[in-house]
Structures are given as structure tokens and as C-alpha cells.
Amino acid sequence: MSSRRSASRHSEGSKAKVRAVQGTVLLGLVGGVGAYVGFEKTVHITVDGQERTVHTFDGKVADVLKAQGITTGEHDSVAPAPGESLADGETIAVNYGRQIDVTVDGADHKVWTTANTVAEAMGGMNLHGGQNPYVSVNRDQPIGRAGLAFEIRTQRHVNILVDGKSIPMDTTAPTVAQALSEAGVTLSGQDSASPDPAAFPADGQNITVERIVGTQETKQEAIAFTTTEQPDPTAYVGSRKTVTQGVPGVQQVVYANLSINGVKQAPKVVSKTVTKQPVNAVVKVGTKPVPNSVAGADSLNWDGLAKCESGGNPKSVGGGGLYFGLYQFSPSTWAAMGGSGLPSNATPAEQTYRAKLLYVRSGAGQWPVCGHNLFT
């Protein structure tokens, strides 16, 4: 065989090999693309109810959300959970948390919710008192990401006691006054309600209404004075001398004379106004020890003399108001013996001491009727 034919056959064999290799590569490429296309999924994502559809090769919920720029926090909800795997055609639901400031029956609460409307948020609350609470906003009102403030008042059962009868009722009233108005009960004049009309009526509470009528009366009344005692070392123990006379003050007192539910009440003080201040008394009280011995007189029967003169009464007043005490001293004689004030205000010991002084100076003749008792 010539060399030209040999070369021709070699060239045809090489081309056949190249075509075989090219076919193998093309088949591999087509198979790889088919496998790659088989991993792609169609996923639906709803964010606060707004839906979008995406195509993804990611296998986890968290990866799909990240790829879509959707971030979530501790108060948000994601379903399925971020760590879950996804199947083709599955839906991821994302609901952002909102903080709502809600006042329920007078109590303030801060609540996180993923609800989009007030009605949905209320559905997640454990509300008592029936199915028709008062809501301060429309129940269909959307709750934005910034949150919302609103008030809820549940139905409460109260019992109104008025005019001798009981009125049971259900109410969502914010105050006792409004509950009374709903029941057709009017407060007039001095009428009162308990709890206070401005109070929030609680479930199961009794509301008591009192019908009050009455008048006011003004009286002038005395204000008692006080007495201050001052020690006097120059006066004998037991002696008392008023140096400032006490004078009562005067006050104007206003009384309310009321009748509650037809029953008359004790007068009630409404106000007091002082029109004259009292003058307080000052009394000097002796602290000097009383002598109990006078030479020449101690051995005599002073008890006998006292019984004869005054019946033994140190406060005795005799002779038409001229003589005083155990030994019936006249004020002048008492003063001459060093006494102060009236003899009947001195202690028995001081009276006896000054009687002894009088005896030593003038003898038993000072007691012309009873003097002889000194020697019995």
C-alpha cells in the first residue's frame, strides 16, 4: 500500500474519534443542566399578608429570607421555622411583631402581637365579661409596625342599690356615674354614691346610692383654756395662787343636720372658726416645806379645836362668808400670820401651823367658843 493511502486512512480514523469525544461531552453537559434545573424550587412568601413568589435553589427557610432581604426579630413570627427545609411550592409566612398599648378595664398593658388588625389582636387576649366589649377604635383598624394605643372595657355585672330596691345590670361603663346614668338613676342635691361616681365599676360590685337632704346650723361655742402650773419656792407646799385668770375662748361651729334615706343623722361638724382665743390660766404652786413645830403650841389638842370650829373640814366657810378653814381664820388674821390667799385654799398642815402661831401670839381667846378644846 502506498504511503498516501495509509495517511488517508489514519486521518479518517482520527476524525471519527474526535466526533465520538464531542458527542460524549455534549451528552454530559445536557445531563448536568437537567440535574441543576431539577434543584430549583418555587416558593411563596407572605409578609404581613402581602404575598410574593420567588424561585430559589436555597434549601432552608432562613436562607430564602436572607436572599430576599427579609430580617426578623424576637417578636416576629416565621412559619415554617427558619431552620426548616423547604419543598417546592411551599409558603413561608412572616408576620412582624407590633407593640400595642392597651388599657383593659382601667389597667394599662404593653403587649407584643403579630396581629394585623385590632380584632385579630383581641382574639389573642384572654378577655372576660362576655363577647361584646367596648373598644375605643374600630375593630377593623390595621395595626401598623409602629403599634397602636386603644382601650377595651369588658362587660361587668353590677348591682345598684337605690331607693329601697336593687337594679342588676351589665355594663361597659368607665365610671360609676355612667353606670348609674345607664340605669336611669340620677344623683341630685347632696346625694352620694359608693364607690365614688368617678371610680371604675368592677365586676360583681354593689353600687350604693344614698339620698341625702339637710340643713346647716351655726353655733357659738366656748373653747376651754388650759392651766399652767409654776413652782413657787417662797410658798409652802400645798398652796396654790392664781396669777393669771383663765378666760374661755369663743368659736363659731357650723353643723350639718342630715337625713340619709329618710333617717335623721347625728349633727356633723362642717367647719370651726375661732373668733376669740382663750386666755390660759397660770397658777403658782408652793414648793417650800411647811413647818410642823411651834414652841409652846405643839402639845395642844389641835384636832379637837378643828372639829369644834369647822367639823374638821379644811375647806369650811362660816360666819356668812367671813371665816375660813379648819380654824375659821378671817382673811386679815390669816395674812397677819404670814398666809396668802384664803385660809381654806391652804393645806391642813399650813392651817395648823399658822393657828399655832396665832395661839402663841394671842392665846386661846382667838377662839372664844371652842378655844377650851385645846386643853382637853
URDADA-V33896 format. One record per pair of residues at least 4 apart in sequence whose ideal C-beta (glycine too) atoms are under 6 Angstrom apart, sorted by the first residue. I is the first residue (numbers start at 1). J is the second residue. D is the distance in whole Angstrom. If there is no record, write none. Layout:
BEGIN
I;J;D
I;J;D
END
This chain:
BEGIN
1;5;5
1;6;6
39;57;5
40;55;6
40;57;6
41;56;6
41;88;4
42;55;6
42;88;6
42;89;6
43;54;5
43;56;6
43;64;6
43;90;6
44;51;6
44;53;5
44;91;4
45;52;5
45;92;5
46;51;5
46;93;5
47;94;5
48;95;6
48;96;6
48;116;6
56;64;5
58;63;4
58;64;5
59;85;6
61;80;5
61;82;5
61;84;5
61;92;6
62;82;4
65;70;4
72;76;4
72;78;6
75;97;3
75;112;4
76;96;5
76;97;5
77;95;5
77;114;5
78;82;6
78;94;5
79;93;5
80;84;4
86;90;5
95;114;4
96;145;6
97;112;5
97;114;6
98;113;6
98;143;5
98;147;5
99;112;6
99;147;5
100;111;5
100;113;6
100;147;5
100;148;5
101;110;6
101;149;4
102;109;5
102;111;6
102;150;6
103;108;5
103;151;4
104;152;5
105;154;6
106;200;4
113;121;5
115;120;3
115;121;4
116;120;6
117;140;6
117;142;6
118;137;6
118;139;5
118;141;5
119;139;4
127;154;6
128;154;6
129;154;3
129;155;4
129;156;6
130;155;4
133;152;5
133;154;5
134;153;4
134;172;4
135;139;6
135;152;6
136;150;5
136;151;4
137;141;5
137;150;4
143;148;5
153;172;4
155;170;5
155;172;6
156;203;4
157;170;5
157;203;6
158;179;6
158;201;5
158;205;5
158;207;6
159;166;6
159;168;5
159;206;5
160;167;4
160;183;5
160;207;5
161;166;6
161;206;6
161;208;5
162;185;5
162;209;4
167;183;5
169;183;6
171;179;5
171;182;6
173;178;4
173;179;4
175;198;6
176;193;6
176;195;5
176;197;5
176;199;5
176;201;5
176;207;6
177;197;4
179;201;5
180;185;4
187;191;4
190;212;4
191;211;6
191;212;6
192;210;5
193;197;5
193;209;5
194;208;5
195;199;4
201;205;6
210;260;5
210;261;6
211;261;5
212;258;6
212;260;5
213;259;5
214;256;6
214;257;5
214;258;4
215;257;5
216;254;6
216;256;6
217;255;5
217;257;6
218;254;5
219;253;5
220;250;6
221;251;6
221;253;5
222;248;4
223;248;6
223;249;3
223;251;5
223;278;5
225;246;4
225;248;6
225;278;4
225;280;5
225;281;6
226;280;5
227;281;4
227;283;6
228;282;5
229;283;5
229;285;5
230;284;5
231;285;6
231;287;5
232;284;4
232;286;5
233;287;5
233;288;6
235;239;4
235;286;3
236;286;5
236;288;5
236;290;4
236;350;5
237;286;5
237;290;6
238;347;3
239;286;4
239;346;6
240;283;5
240;285;6
241;284;5
241;341;6
242;283;5
243;282;5
243;284;6
244;281;6
244;282;4
246;280;6
246;281;3
247;279;4
248;278;6
249;276;5
249;277;5
249;278;3
250;275;5
250;276;4
251;272;5
251;274;5
252;273;4
252;275;6
253;272;5
254;270;4
254;271;5
255;267;4
256;268;5
256;270;5
257;267;6
258;265;5
259;264;5
260;265;6
290;349;5
290;350;5
290;353;6
291;353;6
293;298;6
294;356;4
294;357;6
296;360;5
297;356;4
297;359;5
297;360;6
300;374;4
301;373;6
301;374;5
301;376;5
302;352;5
304;373;4
304;376;5
305;370;6
305;373;5
305;374;5
306;312;5
306;326;4
307;312;5
308;370;3
308;373;5
309;327;5
309;328;5
309;370;5
310;316;4
310;326;5
314;325;6
314;326;5
314;348;5
315;344;5
317;321;6
317;324;6
318;323;5
318;328;6
319;323;4
323;328;4
323;330;6
324;329;6
324;342;5
324;343;4
324;344;4
325;329;6
325;343;4
325;344;5
325;351;5
326;351;5
327;355;4
329;333;5
329;334;4
329;343;4
334;339;4
334;343;5
337;354;4
337;357;5
337;358;6
339;354;5
341;345;5
343;351;6
346;350;4
346;351;5
358;362;6
358;366;6
362;366;5
364;371;3
364;374;5
367;371;4
END
